[in-house]
Amino acid sequence: MLRKLPGDYTREIVSTAPDSLVFRPTVVNTPAIFTIFVIAFRAVVGLVRMVWRRPIACLAVVAPLVLGMLYGWRVTLLAVVATVSALAGWRLAEPVSYTAWAGLRLRAWWRWMWIYRRHWQPVMVVAGLAKHVGGREYLPRLLKVTSTPMADVVTVRMLSGQTPADWQDRADNLAHGFSGPECRVKADKLGRVTLVLPRCDVLATPIPALPIPADVQVSAVPIGLREDGALYLLKLHGTHVLVAGATGAGKGSWLWSAIRGLLPAKRAGLVEMWALDPKLMELSYGRALFGDRYAADPADCADLLEAAVKVMQERAGRFAGVQRNHVPTVDDPFVLVIVDEVAFLTAYQTDRKLKERISSALATLTTQGRAVGLGVLAALQDPRKEILSIRNLFPDKIALRLDEPSQVDLVLGDGARDRGALADQISSNPVVGAGVGYVRLEACPEAVRVRAAYVSDADIRAMVAEYAGAGEAA
């Protein structure tokens, strides 16, 4: 048996086993000059890195010290007061440019130094993301901190052998450790992850109905706000969209915001909106906007869907060999089929023949319609496969408040919840959570948190008064 022990412990060992050998390791004393050189080298490298990444913040700290050494404290105080006054005036006069060029960079440097760098080691250890091997501690490396108006974006180099899933499992630990309401982990380059830690929630309060666009918009319309405060545009032309959410989750806000954004295009004759409203509670309030393309009775809904299929097939026959992508025109407008509660027409329909007709028409539209300018915007409460068998035929999906964690992956795809789409944790309080959801587009696997604007009854009445019948003459 061979044993290796550090230091001078071997002096106290008495071996009673004849076949046991004890080896004493060789200890090499490192000259102090080498230790000093290594420490100095690391300090210089760290200083250069900090100046390269945070030039403005470093200048704000170094400049007063240099002025004080060269000209005394009076000149330094005068320069500091003048600089602060100039920054304050800049912020008041041009807040957008100030935030982009100075404000966010100073905030990122301060939070890097005071929040993340200061607490990095204890948070990593307690969260279980640091490793101890052979008496040595290995920490993930904090690479960069950038600040947006609403969140901090932290780039981290993982330890060798770690995966983004290891960090996603500890997202709650990281959020509490860095005093954030939540933490979302996104895979970055190989060996890196990005932590998104919101500082405040801009989506916590209802958003009033957005102004009707002044120009004609077909492909993407304004729906609400992203969590970073930016306007969110939802793509409708060239895709199909499924909105899933429990009762009271705010599905109506998404439907009516989409309708509101398409009204100028409807007036121009470039869009037709066909509405299926089996519950008779949501879309019926603006029924005049849809003209004779509105249906509530299941039989009428089946007829309307089959009419949309005929339009699709007629266009496909004309477009074959001529064009591959649809461009909205007055002769061939974009047709958006809006279904408020699709489960009423599929899973909960008692008439078997009607159920088969509706399911067949929906499947045909969602598989062949978008290439010729027909899109489906459908909403439902229960995302299970037995409720909507064609769920995977919708390229773009939106998960509002859901009842169970497993339902998040049913709507947005496997692993969506682990990547930060916590739709099951959205507040059931309508003031806080109605209309809030996670959007996963076909072209981007990462879900984006968005809140749709609330279109009130008064807004719908105003829309009907101004736009009812618009586009029919065209």
C-alpha positions in Angstrom: 0.0 0.0 0.0 1.4 3.4 -1.0 0.4 6.6 0.8 1.5 10.1 0.2 1.1 12.7 2.9 1.9 16.4 2.8 4.5 18.3 4.8 6.1 16.9 8.0 3.3 14.6 9.0 5.4 11.6 8.1 7.7 12.2 11.1 4.8 11.2 13.4 3.9 8.1 11.6 4.9 4.7 12.9 4.4 1.9 10.4 3.6 -1.5 12.0 2.8 -3.2 8.7 5.9 -4.7 7.1 4.4 -4.2 3.6 3.5 -0.5 4.1 5.7 2.2 2.6 5.4 5.9 3.4 6.7 8.5 1.0 7.5 12.0 2.1 7.0 14.5 -0.7 9.7 16.9 -1.6 9.0 20.5 -0.5 10.4 23.3 -2.7 10.6 26.7 -1.2 9.6 29.3 -3.7 11.8 32.5 -3.6 9.8 35.5 -2.5 10.8 37.4 -5.6 8.8 35.0 -7.8 5.7 35.3 -5.5 5.9 39.1 -5.7 6.3 39.0 -9.4 3.2 36.8 -9.9 1.1 39.0 -7.6 2.3 42.1 -9.4 1.7 40.6 -12.8 -1.9 39.6 -11.9 -2.6 43.1 -10.5 -1.3 44.8 -13.7 -3.4 42.4 -15.9 -6.5 43.0 -13.8 -6.0 46.8 -13.9 -5.5 46.8 -17.7 -8.6 44.6 -18.1 -10.7 46.9 -15.9 -9.5 50.1 -17.8 -10.2 48.4 -21.2 -13.7 47.3 -20.1 -14.7 50.3 -18.0 -12.8 53.4 -19.4 -15.4 56.0 -18.3 -15.8 54.6 -14.8 -12.0 54.4 -14.3 -11.5 57.9 -15.6 -14.1 59.1 -13.1 -12.1 57.7 -10.3 -8.5 58.4 -11.5 -9.0 62.0 -12.8 -9.8 63.5 -9.4 -6.8 61.8 -7.8 -4.4 63.0 -10.5 -5.8 66.6 -10.2 -5.5 66.5 -6.5 -1.9 65.5 -6.7 -1.0 68.1 -9.3 -3.1 71.1 -8.4 -4.5 70.6 -4.9 -7.9 69.9 -3.5 -9.5 73.2 -4.5 -9.0 72.6 -8.2 -10.1 69.0 -7.7 -13.3 70.0 -6.0 -14.0 72.6 -8.7 -13.5 70.1 -11.4 -15.6 67.5 -9.7 -18.5 70.0 -9.2 -18.2 71.1 -12.8 -18.2 67.6 -14.1 -21.2 66.5 -11.9 -23.1 69.6 -13.0 -22.4 68.9 -16.7 -23.5 65.3 -16.3 -26.7 66.4 -14.5 -27.4 69.0 -17.2 -26.7 66.4 -19.9 -29.1 63.9 -18.2 -31.9 66.5 -18.0 -31.4 67.9 -21.5 -30.7 64.6 -23.4 -31.6 61.7 -21.2 -31.5 59.2 -24.1 -27.9 60.0 -25.2 -26.8 60.3 -21.5 -28.1 56.9 -20.7 -26.5 55.3 -23.8 -23.1 56.9 -23.5 -22.5 57.4 -19.8 -25.4 56.4 -17.4 -25.5 52.7 -18.2 -21.8 52.3 -18.3 -21.3 54.0 -14.9 -24.1 51.8 -13.5 -22.6 48.7 -14.9 -19.2 49.5 -13.4 -20.7 50.3 -10.0 -22.8 47.1 -9.9 -19.9 45.0 -11.1 -17.7 46.4 -8.2 -20.3 46.6 -5.4 -22.7 43.8 -6.1 -21.2 41.1 -8.2 -17.5 41.2 -7.6 -17.9 41.7 -3.9 -20.4 38.8 -3.4 -19.1 36.6 -6.2 -17.1 34.1 -4.1 -19.6 33.5 -1.3 -22.6 33.2 -3.7 -20.7 30.7 -5.9 -19.7 28.6 -2.9 -23.2 28.5 -1.3 -24.9 27.9 -4.6 -22.7 24.9 -5.3 -21.1 26.3 -8.4 -17.6 26.5 -7.0 -15.5 23.4 -6.6 -12.8 22.4 -4.1 -10.2 20.0 -5.4 -7.1 19.0 -3.5 -7.5 21.8 -1.0 -7.8 24.5 -3.8 -10.9 26.5 -4.6 -12.0 26.9 -8.2 -14.5 29.6 -9.0 -16.3 30.4 -12.3 -14.9 33.6 -13.8 -16.9 36.8 -13.9 -16.1 38.1 -17.3 -18.3 41.2 -17.9 -21.3 43.1 -16.5 -23.4 45.3 -18.7 -26.5 47.2 -17.7 -29.7 47.8 -19.7 -32.4 50.2 -18.4 -34.1 47.3 -16.6 -31.6 44.5 -16.0 -28.0 43.5 -15.5 -26.5 41.1 -18.0 -23.6 39.1 -16.5 -21.3 37.0 -18.7 -19.6 34.1 -16.9 -17.0 31.6 -17.9 -18.0 28.3 -16.4 -15.7 25.8 -14.9 -14.5 23.0 -17.1 -17.1 20.2 -16.9 -20.0 22.5 -16.1 -23.0 23.0 -18.4 -25.7 25.7 -18.7 -28.2 23.2 -17.1 -26.1 23.3 -13.9 -26.6 27.1 -13.7 -30.2 26.9 -14.6 -30.9 24.6 -11.7 -29.4 27.2 -9.4 -31.1 30.3 -10.8 -33.1 30.9 -7.6 -29.8 30.8 -5.6 -28.2 33.3 -7.9 -31.3 35.7 -7.8 -31.3 35.7 -4.0 -27.6 35.9 -3.8 -27.4 39.0 -5.9 -30.6 40.6 -4.6 -32.6 40.3 -7.8 -36.3 39.4 -8.2 -35.2 36.6 -10.5 -32.4 35.2 -12.6 -32.6 33.8 -16.1 -29.7 31.7 -17.4 -29.0 31.7 -21.2 -26.3 29.6 -23.0 -23.7 31.8 -24.6 -20.5 30.7 -26.4 -19.0 27.4 -25.6 -18.0 27.4 -21.9 -19.9 30.6 -21.2 -23.4 31.5 -19.8 -25.2 34.8 -19.6 -27.1 35.7 -16.4 -30.0 38.2 -16.8 -30.9 39.7 -13.5 -33.7 42.3 -13.7 -33.4 45.3 -11.3 -37.1 46.2 -11.6 -40.2 44.8 -13.4 -41.5 47.2 -15.9 -44.3 44.7 -16.7 -45.7 44.7 -13.2 -48.3 47.4 -14.0 -51.0 47.3 -16.8 -50.1 48.9 -20.1 -52.9 51.0 -21.7 -53.9 50.3 -25.3 -51.1 51.3 -27.6 -51.9 54.0 -30.2 -53.2 52.7 -33.5 -50.2 52.8 -35.9 -50.2 55.8 -38.2 -48.7 53.7 -41.1 -49.9 50.4 -42.6 -48.2 47.4 -40.9 -48.9 43.9 -41.9 -46.0 41.6 -41.1 -45.4 42.7 -37.5 -47.7 44.8 -35.3 -47.1 46.5 -31.9 -48.5 44.4 -29.1 -47.1 45.7 -25.8 -43.7 46.0 -24.1 -40.8 43.8 -23.5 -39.3 43.4 -20.1 -36.5 45.8 -21.0 -39.1 48.5 -21.7 -38.8 48.3 -25.5 -41.9 48.1 -27.8 -42.7 44.5 -28.8 -43.8 43.8 -32.4 -45.5 40.4 -33.0 -45.1 38.8 -36.4 -48.4 37.7 -37.8 -47.9 37.5 -41.6 -46.1 34.4 -42.7 -46.6 32.4 -39.6 -49.3 31.0 -37.2 -49.5 32.0 -33.5 -50.8 30.0 -30.6 -51.6 31.8 -27.3 -52.1 29.5 -24.3 -53.1 30.6 -20.8 -55.3 29.9 -17.9 -58.6 31.6 -17.3 -58.0 35.3 -16.6 -54.4 35.2 -18.0 -55.1 37.9 -20.5 -55.5 36.1 -23.8 -57.9 38.8 -24.9 -55.2 41.5 -24.6 -53.1 39.7 -27.1 -56.0 39.1 -29.6 -57.3 42.7 -29.4 -53.8 44.2 -29.5 -53.1 42.2 -32.7 -56.5 43.4 -34.2 -55.8 47.0 -33.2 -52.4 46.9 -34.9 -53.8 45.6 -38.2 -56.7 48.2 -38.5 -54.8 50.6 -40.8 -53.9 47.7 -43.1 -57.5 46.6 -43.0 -58.6 50.1 -44.0 -56.1 50.0 -46.9 -57.5 46.6 -48.1 -54.3 44.7 -47.4 -55.7 42.7 -44.5 -58.8 40.7 -43.8 -59.6 39.5 -40.3 -61.9 36.5 -39.9 -63.2 35.8 -36.4 -64.3 32.6 -34.7 -65.9 33.3 -31.3 -67.5 30.1 -30.0 -67.7 31.6 -26.4 -69.6 34.7 -27.6 -67.8 36.7 -25.0 -64.6 38.2 -26.4 -64.6 38.9 -30.1 -68.4 39.6 -30.2 -67.8 43.0 -28.6 -66.2 44.2 -31.8 -68.2 42.1 -34.2 -68.7 44.9 -36.6 -65.0 45.0 -37.4 -65.2 41.5 -39.0 -68.4 42.0 -41.1 -69.7 38.8 -42.5 -66.4 37.0 -41.6 -67.6 36.4 -38.0 -68.9 33.1 -36.7 -69.9 31.8 -33.2 -72.1 28.8 -33.8 -69.9 25.6 -34.3 -71.5 24.9 -37.7 -70.9 28.5 -38.9 -67.3 28.2 -37.6 -66.8 25.1 -39.7 -68.2 26.8 -42.8 -65.9 29.8 -42.2 -62.8 27.7 -41.8 -63.6 25.7 -44.9 -64.1 29.0 -46.8 -60.6 30.0 -45.7 -59.3 26.7 -47.0 -60.9 27.4 -50.4 -59.2 30.8 -50.5 -55.9 29.1 -49.7 -56.3 26.5 -52.3 -57.3 29.0 -55.0 -54.3 31.1 -54.3 -52.0 28.1 -54.2 -53.2 27.2 -57.7 -52.5 30.7 -59.0 -49.2 31.1 -57.2 -47.8 27.6 -58.3 -44.7 28.2 -60.4 -45.1 32.0 -60.2 -44.2 33.0 -56.7 -43.2 31.3 -53.5 -43.9 34.0 -50.9 -47.0 36.0 -50.4 -47.0 39.8 -50.7 -50.2 41.5 -49.4 -52.1 43.3 -52.1 -55.7 44.6 -52.5 -56.4 41.6 -54.7 -54.7 39.1 -52.4 -54.8 40.5 -48.9 -53.3 38.8 -45.9 -56.1 36.8 -44.2 -55.8 36.4 -40.4 -58.1 33.8 -38.9 -58.6 34.6 -35.2 -60.0 31.8 -33.0 -60.7 32.8 -29.4 -61.1 29.4 -27.7 -60.0 26.7 -30.2 -60.7 23.9 -27.7 -64.4 24.6 -27.8 -64.3 23.7 -31.5 -62.0 20.7 -31.2 -61.8 18.8 -28.0 -65.1 19.9 -26.4 -67.2 19.7 -29.6 -69.9 17.0 -29.1 -70.8 16.8 -32.8 -68.3 14.3 -34.2 -68.7 15.4 -37.8 -68.4 19.1 -37.0 -65.3 18.3 -34.9 -63.7 16.4 -37.8 -64.5 19.2 -40.3 -63.0 21.9 -37.9 -59.9 19.9 -37.1 -59.3 19.1 -40.7 -59.7 22.7 -41.8 -57.4 24.0 -39.0 -54.8 21.4 -39.8 -54.9 22.3 -43.5 -54.5 26.0 -42.8 -51.7 25.6 -40.4 -49.7 23.3 -42.7 -50.3 25.1 -46.0 -51.7 28.6 -45.4 -48.8 30.8 -44.5 -47.0 30.5 -47.8 -50.1 32.0 -49.6 -51.0 34.7 -47.1 -53.3 33.0 -44.6 -52.4 33.0 -40.9 -54.1 31.6 -37.8 -54.1 33.3 -34.4 -55.6 30.9 -31.9 -56.1 31.0 -28.1 -56.8 28.2 -25.7 -56.6 27.4 -22.0 -55.5 23.8 -21.9 -52.3 23.1 -24.0 -52.4 19.3 -23.7 -52.0 17.3 -26.9 -55.4 15.6 -26.5 -57.0 19.1 -26.4 -55.3 20.5 -29.5 -53.6 17.8 -31.5 -52.2 20.3 -34.0 -50.4 22.3 -31.3 -47.0 21.7 -33.0 -48.2 23.1 -36.3 -48.0 26.6 -34.8 -44.5 27.9 -35.4 -44.8 30.8 -32.8 -46.2 30.2 -29.4 -47.0 32.4 -26.4 -47.3 31.1 -22.9 -49.3 33.2 -20.5 -50.0 32.2 -16.9 -50.3 28.4 -16.8 -51.4 26.2 -13.9 -48.6 23.6 -13.9 -44.8 23.8 -14.6 -45.1 20.9 -17.0 -47.4 22.9 -19.2 -44.7 25.5 -20.0 -42.7 22.9 -21.9 -45.9 21.7 -23.6 -46.4 25.2 -25.1 -42.9 26.5 -25.6 -41.0 23.3 -26.2 -38.8 21.0 -24.1 -36.5 22.8 -21.7 -38.2 26.2 -22.1 -38.9 26.5 -18.3 -35.4 25.5 -17.4 -34.2 28.3 -19.7 -36.2 30.9 -17.7 -39.7 30.8 -19.1 -41.5 30.7 -15.7 -45.0 31.0 -17.0 -46.4 29.0 -14.1 -45.1 31.6 -11.7 -46.9 34.6 -13.3 -49.1 36.3 -10.8 -52.8 35.4 -10.8 -53.6 39.0 -9.8 -54.9 40.6 -13.0 -53.3 43.9 -12.2 -49.9 42.3 -12.0 -50.1 39.3 -14.3 -52.8 39.7 -16.9 -51.4 39.8 -20.4 -47.8 38.8 -19.2 -46.4 36.0 -21.2 -43.3 34.4 -22.7 -43.0 34.4 -26.5 -41.0 31.7 -28.3 -40.6 32.4 -32.0 -39.8 29.8 -34.7 -36.4 31.5 -35.4 -35.4 32.0 -31.8 -35.5 29.2 -29.1 -35.1 31.7 -26.3 -38.4 32.9 -24.8 -38.9 36.7 -24.4 -41.0 38.0 -21.6 -43.7 40.5 -22.9 -46.8 42.1 -21.6 -49.6 42.9 -24.1 -51.4 46.2 -23.8 -54.9 46.1 -22.3 -57.5 47.1 -24.8 -60.5 48.2 -22.8 -64.2 48.2 -23.8 -64.1 51.9 -24.6 -61.1 51.3 -26.9 -63.0 48.6 -28.7 -66.0 50.8 -29.1 -63.8 53.6 -30.6 -62.2 51.1 -32.9 -65.6 49.9 -34.1 -66.8 53.5 -34.6 -63.8 54.4 -36.8 -63.0 51.2 -38.6 -66.2 49.1 -38.9 -66.6 48.3 -42.6 -63.2 49.6 -43.5 -61.6 47.7 -46.3 -64.8 46.1 -47.6 -65.1 48.6 -50.4 -61.5 48.0 -51.4 
